[in-house]
Structure formats: C-alpha cells, structure tokens
C-alpha cells in the first residue's frame, strides 16, 4: 500500500464521477487517516452525509480563514 497520509484536506466538489465525500470514504478504506472537509456546500443533507461517512470529521466553510485551517490541521496532527 503506497498511500500513506497523515491528513487529507478534501473538497466536496471534485471533477469526475465521485465527490469528495465518496473519495474520502474510499481513502479511509485503504488507510486510517484524518480528513478535513473544505466546502462551499454546508446544507444539512451534505453535512449529514459527511458525518455518516467520516464521523467526527471537521467541515470548514469556504472561504477558509488561514487561522481556522491551521487550527484544524494542528488538532488533527496532535490527535
């Protein structure tokens, strides 16, 4: 397995056949890594799907302030 990541920053809207939520699910099937979602889509259905797929994953709304992103990354790497 060549996929070794401590952290994944994932956008919801991806080019192609799958979205970021499905991509995160597939990544986590391969490796137990921390996922932070960054998105402009914060409707209740999307947020519920994220929590069903990657429970406890933080969701940062775009535009993301550098301080919020830095704090989320620090928490992830220290957990």
mmCIF file of the C-alpha atoms, coordinates in Angstrom:
data_MODEL
# 
_entry.id   MODEL 
# 
loop_
_atom_site.group_PDB 
_atom_site.id 
_atom_site.type_symbol 
_atom_site.label_atom_id 
_atom_site.label_alt_id 
_atom_site.label_comp_id 
_atom_site.label_asym_id 
_atom_site.label_entity_id 
_atom_site.label_seq_id 
_atom_site.pdbx_PDB_ins_code 
_atom_site.Cartn_x 
_atom_site.Cartn_y 
_atom_site.Cartn_z 
_atom_site.occupancy 
_atom_site.B_iso_or_equiv 
_atom_site.pdbx_formal_charge 
_atom_site.auth_seq_id 
_atom_site.auth_comp_id 
_atom_site.auth_asym_id 
_atom_site.auth_atom_id 
_atom_site.pdbx_PDB_model_num 
ATOM 1  C CA . UNK A 1 1  ? 0.000   0.000  0.000   1.00 0.00 ? 1  UNK A CA 1 
ATOM 2  C CA . UNK A 1 2  ? 1.654   3.213  -1.167  1.00 0.00 ? 2  UNK A CA 1 
ATOM 3  C CA . UNK A 1 3  ? -0.981  5.549  0.230   1.00 0.00 ? 3  UNK A CA 1 
ATOM 4  C CA . UNK A 1 4  ? 0.334   6.928  3.492   1.00 0.00 ? 4  UNK A CA 1 
ATOM 5  C CA . UNK A 1 5  ? -1.074  10.273 4.525   1.00 0.00 ? 5  UNK A CA 1 
ATOM 6  C CA . UNK A 1 6  ? -1.332  11.792 7.979   1.00 0.00 ? 6  UNK A CA 1 
ATOM 7  C CA . UNK A 1 7  ? -4.005  14.193 6.834   1.00 0.00 ? 7  UNK A CA 1 
ATOM 8  C CA . UNK A 1 8  ? -6.300  14.735 3.849   1.00 0.00 ? 8  UNK A CA 1 
ATOM 9  C CA . UNK A 1 9  ? -7.830  18.118 3.012   1.00 0.00 ? 9  UNK A CA 1 
ATOM 10 C CA . UNK A 1 10 ? -10.874 17.247 0.922   1.00 0.00 ? 10 UNK A CA 1 
ATOM 11 C CA . UNK A 1 11 ? -13.139 19.466 -1.126  1.00 0.00 ? 11 UNK A CA 1 
ATOM 12 C CA . UNK A 1 12 ? -16.686 18.198 -1.655  1.00 0.00 ? 12 UNK A CA 1 
ATOM 13 C CA . UNK A 1 13 ? -16.932 19.249 -5.281  1.00 0.00 ? 13 UNK A CA 1 
ATOM 14 C CA . UNK A 1 14 ? -14.486 17.221 -7.378  1.00 0.00 ? 14 UNK A CA 1 
ATOM 15 C CA . UNK A 1 15 ? -14.177 16.885 -11.120 1.00 0.00 ? 15 UNK A CA 1 
ATOM 16 C CA . UNK A 1 16 ? -15.186 13.410 -12.240 1.00 0.00 ? 16 UNK A CA 1 
ATOM 17 C CA . UNK A 1 17 ? -17.658 10.728 -11.284 1.00 0.00 ? 17 UNK A CA 1 
ATOM 18 C CA . UNK A 1 18 ? -17.353 10.884 -7.491  1.00 0.00 ? 18 UNK A CA 1 
ATOM 19 C CA . UNK A 1 19 ? -17.487 13.693 -4.992  1.00 0.00 ? 19 UNK A CA 1 
ATOM 20 C CA . UNK A 1 20 ? -15.152 14.401 -2.105  1.00 0.00 ? 20 UNK A CA 1 
ATOM 21 C CA . UNK A 1 21 ? -17.293 12.531 0.389   1.00 0.00 ? 21 UNK A CA 1 
ATOM 22 C CA . UNK A 1 22 ? -17.066 9.324  -1.633  1.00 0.00 ? 22 UNK A CA 1 
ATOM 23 C CA . UNK A 1 23 ? -13.356 9.911  -2.262  1.00 0.00 ? 23 UNK A CA 1 
ATOM 24 C CA . UNK A 1 24 ? -12.785 10.278 1.494   1.00 0.00 ? 24 UNK A CA 1 
ATOM 25 C CA . UNK A 1 25 ? -14.707 7.060  2.131   1.00 0.00 ? 25 UNK A CA 1 
ATOM 26 C CA . UNK A 1 26 ? -12.523 5.188  -0.360  1.00 0.00 ? 26 UNK A CA 1 
ATOM 27 C CA . UNK A 1 27 ? -9.311  6.651  1.061   1.00 0.00 ? 27 UNK A CA 1 
ATOM 28 C CA . UNK A 1 28 ? -10.322 5.648  4.582   1.00 0.00 ? 28 UNK A CA 1 
ATOM 29 C CA . UNK A 1 29 ? -10.960 2.095  3.384   1.00 0.00 ? 29 UNK A CA 1 
ATOM 30 C CA . UNK A 1 30 ? -7.259  1.962  2.491   1.00 0.00 ? 30 UNK A CA 1 
ATOM 31 C CA . UNK A 1 31 ? -5.706  3.914  5.349   1.00 0.00 ? 31 UNK A CA 1 
ATOM 32 C CA . UNK A 1 32 ? -6.908  5.311  8.671   1.00 0.00 ? 32 UNK A CA 1 
ATOM 33 C CA . UNK A 1 33 ? -6.174  8.972  8.133   1.00 0.00 ? 33 UNK A CA 1 
ATOM 34 C CA . UNK A 1 34 ? -7.660  12.192 9.390   1.00 0.00 ? 34 UNK A CA 1 
ATOM 35 C CA . UNK A 1 35 ? -9.919  14.016 6.902   1.00 0.00 ? 35 UNK A CA 1 
ATOM 36 C CA . UNK A 1 36 ? -10.819 17.697 6.988   1.00 0.00 ? 36 UNK A CA 1 
ATOM 37 C CA . UNK A 1 37 ? -13.535 18.741 4.559   1.00 0.00 ? 37 UNK A CA 1 
ATOM 38 C CA . UNK A 1 38 ? -13.372 22.166 2.965   1.00 0.00 ? 38 UNK A CA 1 
ATOM 39 C CA . UNK A 1 39 ? -16.511 23.151 1.124   1.00 0.00 ? 39 UNK A CA 1 
ATOM 40 C CA . UNK A 1 40 ? -18.921 25.794 -0.008  1.00 0.00 ? 40 UNK A CA 1 
ATOM 41 C CA . UNK A 1 41 ? -21.738 23.260 0.481   1.00 0.00 ? 41 UNK A CA 1 
ATOM 42 C CA . UNK A 1 42 ? -22.872 23.318 4.079   1.00 0.00 ? 42 UNK A CA 1 
ATOM 43 C CA . UNK A 1 43 ? -26.506 22.360 3.652   1.00 0.00 ? 43 UNK A CA 1 
ATOM 44 C CA . UNK A 1 44 ? -27.922 19.909 6.216   1.00 0.00 ? 44 UNK A CA 1 
ATOM 45 C CA . UNK A 1 45 ? -28.036 16.954 3.785   1.00 0.00 ? 45 UNK A CA 1 
ATOM 46 C CA . UNK A 1 46 ? -24.357 17.359 2.834   1.00 0.00 ? 46 UNK A CA 1 
ATOM 47 C CA . UNK A 1 47 ? -23.271 17.759 6.449   1.00 0.00 ? 47 UNK A CA 1 
ATOM 48 C CA . UNK A 1 48 ? -25.266 14.673 7.469   1.00 0.00 ? 48 UNK A CA 1 
ATOM 49 C CA . UNK A 1 49 ? -23.689 12.656 4.653   1.00 0.00 ? 49 UNK A CA 1 
ATOM 50 C CA . UNK A 1 50 ? -20.214 13.740 5.745   1.00 0.00 ? 50 UNK A CA 1 
ATOM 51 C CA . UNK A 1 51 ? -20.889 12.685 9.345   1.00 0.00 ? 51 UNK A CA 1 
ATOM 52 C CA . UNK A 1 52 ? -22.309 9.328  8.218   1.00 0.00 ? 52 UNK A CA 1 
ATOM 53 C CA . UNK A 1 53 ? -19.264 8.684  6.022   1.00 0.00 ? 53 UNK A CA 1 
ATOM 54 C CA . UNK A 1 54 ? -16.460 10.082 8.195   1.00 0.00 ? 54 UNK A CA 1 
ATOM 55 C CA . UNK A 1 55 ? -17.872 10.574 11.715  1.00 0.00 ? 55 UNK A CA 1 
ATOM 56 C CA . UNK A 1 56 ? -16.359 13.499 13.565  1.00 0.00 ? 56 UNK A CA 1 
ATOM 57 C CA . UNK A 1 57 ? -14.627 14.966 10.512  1.00 0.00 ? 57 UNK A CA 1 
ATOM 58 C CA . UNK A 1 58 ? -14.391 18.740 10.718  1.00 0.00 ? 58 UNK A CA 1 
ATOM 59 C CA . UNK A 1 59 ? -16.069 20.750 7.969   1.00 0.00 ? 59 UNK A CA 1 
ATOM 60 C CA . UNK A 1 60 ? -14.652 24.166 7.154   1.00 0.00 ? 60 UNK A CA 1 
ATOM 61 C CA . UNK A 1 61 ? -16.723 26.507 5.014   1.00 0.00 ? 61 UNK A CA 1 
ATOM 62 C CA . UNK A 1 62 ? -15.169 28.394 2.135   1.00 0.00 ? 62 UNK A CA 1 
ATOM 63 C CA . UNK A 1 63 ? -13.580 30.817 2.177   1.00 0.00 ? 63 UNK A CA 1 
ATOM 64 C CA . UNK A 1 64 ? -11.495 29.323 4.975   1.00 0.00 ? 64 UNK A CA 1 
ATOM 65 C CA . UNK A 1 65 ? -9.618  31.723 7.193   1.00 0.00 ? 65 UNK A CA 1 
ATOM 66 C CA . UNK A 1 66 ? -5.952  30.686 7.483   1.00 0.00 ? 66 UNK A CA 1 
ATOM 67 C CA . UNK A 1 67 ? -6.204  30.610 11.266  1.00 0.00 ? 67 UNK A CA 1 
ATOM 68 C CA . UNK A 1 68 ? -9.160  28.209 11.237  1.00 0.00 ? 68 UNK A CA 1 
ATOM 69 C CA . UNK A 1 69 ? -7.424  25.917 8.763   1.00 0.00 ? 69 UNK A CA 1 
ATOM 70 C CA . UNK A 1 70 ? -4.201  25.987 10.762  1.00 0.00 ? 70 UNK A CA 1 
ATOM 71 C CA . UNK A 1 71 ? -6.056  25.200 13.994  1.00 0.00 ? 71 UNK A CA 1 
ATOM 72 C CA . UNK A 1 72 ? -7.910  22.272 12.369  1.00 0.00 ? 72 UNK A CA 1 
ATOM 73 C CA . UNK A 1 73 ? -4.670  20.862 10.964  1.00 0.00 ? 73 UNK A CA 1 
ATOM 74 C CA . UNK A 1 74 ? -2.919  21.226 14.327  1.00 0.00 ? 74 UNK A CA 1 
ATOM 75 C CA . UNK A 1 75 ? -5.762  19.399 16.100  1.00 0.00 ? 75 UNK A CA 1 
ATOM 76 C CA . UNK A 1 76 ? -5.668  16.641 13.504  1.00 0.00 ? 76 UNK A CA 1 
ATOM 77 C CA . UNK A 1 77 ? -1.942  16.077 13.715  1.00 0.00 ? 77 UNK A CA 1 
ATOM 78 C CA . UNK A 1 78 ? -1.979  16.132 17.526  1.00 0.00 ? 78 UNK A CA 1 
ATOM 79 C CA . UNK A 1 79 ? -4.858  13.672 17.881  1.00 0.00 ? 79 UNK A CA 1 
# 
